[in-house]
């Protein structure tokens, strides 16, 4: 899909990949509604992306609430007349051991990471039936390979994988719903998750954003933001011992961090 003159929505736009996407899009002739619940950081990102070729509008909105997602669609349609590409990038992780039951904590991460993008997928097909749009959802390698500390986060991403699989079976349009698998991104994501260590294999938000836009332009149904990810996942699938080895190695790192944090 050619990005020029397209109407885009980017959620989670105040930091990380979302912010980098705004800056990458600023040099293109596009309209963008930038969405985040952090008004101050969102305004800062939108101002940096404005003043070039792109028309950037900001909307403070909590993607964990249905009425707020409905408001986002109403705003985007009012301002741009429709949506060609919606990048559902909003999400967060919790890095902690599986412990005491906490319904509210489970509900909060599923509302943002799962309920919202699934609801957005249904809204897009209802509002724009027959249109050649793209729904791009940020998933995670942790939806395929579980690591200690990421029980809830990995569960949300695995849920997105299965939803996308069925969506494509029913719709028959593999490239319309796009899943993005980023390499670990060097941003505030891991600190916000609870002080998680940044994996040694990582990339900048800018590199990830460029890979996402290239994937959209090439009509990829699945976008890996690094060439390393596809062979790594294939090896983990075909040779289970490599998966267990990596999980054990990561567990050692996680336990050292927990021990230091809990002192």
Protein Blocks (a to p, Z undefined) as FASTA:
>chain_A
ZZehpacddehklgcjllmmmmmmmmpccddddddfblklmmmmmmmmgoilbccddddd
dfkbmklmmmmmmmmmmmnopafbdcdfbccddddddddddfklmmmmmmmmmmmmmmmm
mmmmmmmghiacdddddddfklmmccehilmmmmmmmmmmmmmmmmmmmnopaklpccdd
ddddddfklmmnnopacdfbdcdfklmmmmmmmmmmnopabdcfbfklmmmmmmmmmmmm
lmmmmmmmmmmmmmmmmmmmmZZ
